Amino acid sequence: MPVLTRLIPSPVVVDIRAGALDDLAGLLADQRISGSGNLAIAISGGSGQALRERLASVLPGADWYEVCDGTIDSAVQLADDIKGKRRYDAVVGLGGGKIIDVAKYAAARVGLPMVAVATNLAHDGLCSPVSTLDNDNGRGSYGVPTPIAVVIDLDVVRGAPVRYIRSGIGDAISNISCVADWELSHRVTGESIDGLAAAMARQAGEAVLRHPGGIGDDAFLTVLAEGLVLTGISMSVAGDSRPASGACHEINHAFDLLYPRRSAPHGEQVGLGAAFAMHLRGAHDEAGLFATVLRRHGLPVLPEDLGFTVDEFVRAVEYAPQTRPGRFTILEHLDLTTDQIRDAYADYAKTIRS
């Protein structure tokens, strides 16, 4: 008998709205994630403390764990601390990407479900089956279960630095370029492609790209948050980061590795990388649309907007394929020389300026 359906790993509940944080305890009880309120909650030492004061009275059974950074050592330490205390119903990551990634890894290590309570929308990792953690060799990606619940309070998100929201916009829009790279690899190398994962990632990016609203609008923030969540689920469907990682992310990794003290937020770099990658594949109208939307939301579209010279950008693009060996994107397909990259960039800059 043919398999007619498949199970998709995804959260049992996604709550995106203003005031969602105030209902956290009730949501966890209603969804039978934690009726007792016995939770291990990971927070940062900065803004996390204010959130602890806000929630402590409604979560009296919780233990709070301060996480100092986004390293594998911190994630292992959190797991050890949780394991050595009492029996918890779930691990809650309350904060930005670093806190959530540490909590995801620690929860997987101790075998507990994980709840992601995102306080900003900087990237698509809040619902992904991956923890990105710093290690002795730089930065690594570790496979983990998808969060059992995702909570995003728009009031809290608006209180975060606006640059975090801009970064999330760049990351979401880059999906369109990532899926184009995946489809290119399918045509050229025969790499298998998951149509459902590709559709989810692409539509999430298109929804953000074509939304007329701005950063201050709840309607736009909701679409952005939904897009980032859907992107994470698309990676779970694919069993890989492929739906949301292409040439633009290779360029981003190159910036991080070549200029570690000067690199910009993830979404800003991948947004620029996506616009340039679209230009490389000959989709000049799409590259122009990317640049227009990125500019409208205050994101960079040229390397100098990020504080890099043209030569530094060219070097990053040239180095980019080395960051993900085995991944095939427009960069590997074209295999451009240094001079060809420089010429392509000059044409890109001229196109988007016009």
Solvent accessible surface area in square Angstrom, and as a share of the most:
residue,aa,sasa,rsa
1,M,219,0.98
2,P,101,0.63
3,V,132,0.76
4,L,147,0.73
5,T,114,0.66
6,R,120,0.44
7,L,177,0.88
8,I,72,0.37
9,P,69,0.44
10,S,52,0.34
11,P,14,0.09
12,V,92,0.53
13,V,26,0.15
14,V,60,0.35
15,D,18,0.09
16,I,29,0.15
17,R,96,0.35
18,A,46,0.35
19,G,18,0.17
20,A,1,0.00
21,L,2,0.01
22,D,87,0.45
23,D,67,0.35
24,L,2,0.01
25,A,33,0.26
26,G,37,0.36
27,L,23,0.12
28,L,2,0.01
29,A,45,0.35
30,D,107,0.55
31,Q,79,0.35
32,R,214,0.78
33,I,16,0.08
34,S,5,0.03
35,G,68,0.65
36,S,72,0.47
37,G,16,0.15
38,N,44,0.23
39,L,1,0.00
40,A,0,0.00
41,I,0,0.00
42,A,1,0.00
43,I,1,0.00
44,S,29,0.19
45,G,40,0.39
46,G,54,0.51
47,S,85,0.55
48,G,2,0.02
49,Q,58,0.26
50,A,65,0.50
51,L,20,0.10
52,R,93,0.34
53,E,142,0.64
54,R,104,0.38
55,L,3,0.02
56,A,41,0.32
57,S,95,0.61
58,V,75,0.43
59,L,6,0.03
60,P,118,0.74
61,G,20,0.20
62,A,13,0.10
63,D,28,0.15
64,W,35,0.12
65,Y,27,0.10
66,E,114,0.51
67,V,8,0.05
68,C,113,0.67
69,D,57,0.29
70,G,5,0.05
71,T,34,0.20
72,I,31,0.16
73,D,104,0.54
74,S,15,0.10
75,A,0,0.00
76,V,39,0.22
77,Q,100,0.44
78,L,8,0.04
79,A,0,0.00
80,D,63,0.33
81,D,59,0.31
82,I,4,0.02
83,K,132,0.56
84,G,69,0.66
85,K,122,0.52
86,R,94,0.34
87,R,216,0.79
88,Y,8,0.03
89,D,48,0.25
90,A,0,0.00
91,V,0,0.00
92,V,0,0.00
93,G,0,0.00
94,L,1,0.00
95,G,7,0.07
96,G,18,0.17
97,G,17,0.16
98,K,128,0.54
99,I,11,0.06
100,I,3,0.01
101,D,9,0.05
102,V,0,0.00
103,A,0,0.00
104,K,3,0.01
105,Y,38,0.14
106,A,0,0.00
107,A,1,0.01
108,A,41,0.32
109,R,119,0.44
110,V,34,0.20
111,G,64,0.61
112,L,43,0.22
113,P,50,0.31
114,M,11,0.05
115,V,0,0.00
116,A,0,0.00
117,V,2,0.01
118,A,3,0.02
119,T,19,0.11
120,N,19,0.10
121,L,0,0.00
122,A,17,0.13
123,H,47,0.21
124,D,16,0.08
125,G,11,0.10
126,L,6,0.03
127,C,0,0.00
128,S,3,0.02
129,P,24,0.15
130,V,35,0.20
131,S,0,0.00
132,T,58,0.34
133,L,1,0.00
134,D,41,0.21
135,N,45,0.23
136,D,146,0.76
137,N,147,0.75
138,G,34,0.33
139,R,146,0.53
140,G,16,0.16
141,S,85,0.55
142,Y,59,0.22
143,G,72,0.69
144,V,13,0.08
145,P,91,0.57
146,T,25,0.15
147,P,0,0.00
148,I,48,0.24
149,A,0,0.00
150,V,0,0.00
151,V,0,0.00
152,I,0,0.00
153,D,2,0.01
154,L,5,0.02
155,D,67,0.35
156,V,23,0.13
157,V,0,0.00
158,R,99,0.36
159,G,69,0.66
160,A,20,0.15
161,P,82,0.52
162,V,66,0.38
163,R,118,0.43
164,Y,89,0.34
165,I,4,0.02
166,R,73,0.27
167,S,2,0.01
168,G,0,0.00
169,I,0,0.00
170,G,0,0.00
171,D,0,0.00
172,A,1,0.00
173,I,0,0.00
174,S,0,0.00
175,N,1,0.00
176,I,18,0.09
177,S,0,0.00
178,C,0,0.00
179,V,0,0.00
180,A,22,0.17
181,D,0,0.00
182,W,10,0.03
183,E,49,0.22
184,L,15,0.08
185,S,1,0.01
186,H,84,0.37
187,R,168,0.61
188,V,76,0.43
189,T,75,0.44
190,G,57,0.54
191,E,58,0.26
192,S,93,0.60
193,I,50,0.25
194,D,32,0.17
195,G,52,0.50
196,L,70,0.35
197,A,0,0.00
198,A,3,0.02
199,A,43,0.33
200,M,33,0.15
201,A,0,0.00
202,R,74,0.27
203,Q,109,0.49
204,A,2,0.02
205,G,0,0.00
206,E,40,0.18
207,A,47,0.36
208,V,0,0.00
209,L,5,0.02
210,R,153,0.56
211,H,36,0.16
212,P,119,0.75
213,G,13,0.12
214,G,24,0.23
215,I,31,0.16
216,G,62,0.60
217,D,64,0.33
218,D,63,0.33
219,A,63,0.49
220,F,0,0.00
221,L,0,0.00
222,T,37,0.21
223,V,32,0.18
224,L,0,0.00
225,A,0,0.00
226,E,79,0.35
227,G,2,0.02
228,L,0,0.00
229,V,6,0.03
230,L,71,0.35
231,T,0,0.00
232,G,0,0.00
233,I,18,0.09
234,S,0,0.00
235,M,11,0.05
236,S,14,0.09
237,V,19,0.11
238,A,29,0.22
239,G,66,0.64
240,D,67,0.35
241,S,26,0.17
242,R,7,0.02
243,P,0,0.00
244,A,4,0.03
245,S,7,0.04
246,G,0,0.00
247,A,0,0.00
248,C,0,0.00
249,H,12,0.06
250,E,1,0.00
251,I,0,0.00
252,N,2,0.01
253,H,54,0.24
254,A,0,0.00
255,F,0,0.00
256,D,38,0.20
257,L,99,0.49
258,L,35,0.17
259,Y,19,0.07
260,P,94,0.59
261,R,238,0.87
262,R,110,0.40
263,S,39,0.25
264,A,17,0.13
265,P,41,0.26
266,H,60,0.27
267,G,0,0.00
268,E,10,0.05
269,Q,0,0.00
270,V,0,0.00
271,G,0,0.00
272,L,0,0.00
273,G,0,0.00
274,A,0,0.00
275,A,0,0.00
276,F,0,0.00
277,A,0,0.00
278,M,11,0.05
279,H,9,0.04
280,L,22,0.11
281,R,60,0.22
282,G,51,0.49
283,A,23,0.18
284,H,78,0.35
285,D,124,0.64
286,E,76,0.34
287,A,0,0.00
288,G,23,0.22
289,L,59,0.29
290,F,2,0.01
291,A,1,0.00
292,T,80,0.46
293,V,7,0.04
294,L,0,0.00
295,R,107,0.39
296,R,117,0.43
297,H,8,0.04
298,G,45,0.43
299,L,9,0.05
300,P,13,0.08
301,V,4,0.02
302,L,15,0.07
303,P,0,0.00
304,E,85,0.38
305,D,78,0.40
306,L,23,0.11
307,G,51,0.49
308,F,3,0.01
309,T,79,0.46
310,V,55,0.32
311,D,89,0.46
312,E,38,0.17
313,F,0,0.00
314,V,2,0.01
315,R,128,0.47
316,A,0,0.00
317,V,3,0.02
318,E,80,0.36
319,Y,66,0.25
320,A,0,0.00
321,P,39,0.25
322,Q,117,0.52
323,T,23,0.13
324,R,75,0.27
325,P,117,0.74
326,G,89,0.85
327,R,26,0.10
328,F,41,0.17
329,T,0,0.00
330,I,8,0.04
331,L,11,0.06
332,E,45,0.20
333,H,83,0.37
334,L,67,0.34
335,D,112,0.58
336,L,44,0.22
337,T,79,0.46
338,T,48,0.28
339,D,99,0.51
340,Q,91,0.40
341,I,4,0.02
342,R,89,0.32
343,D,96,0.50
344,A,19,0.15
345,Y,10,0.04
346,A,60,0.47
347,D,64,0.33
348,Y,0,0.00
349,A,5,0.04
350,K,151,0.64
351,T,42,0.24
352,I,12,0.06
353,R,148,0.54
354,S,127,0.82
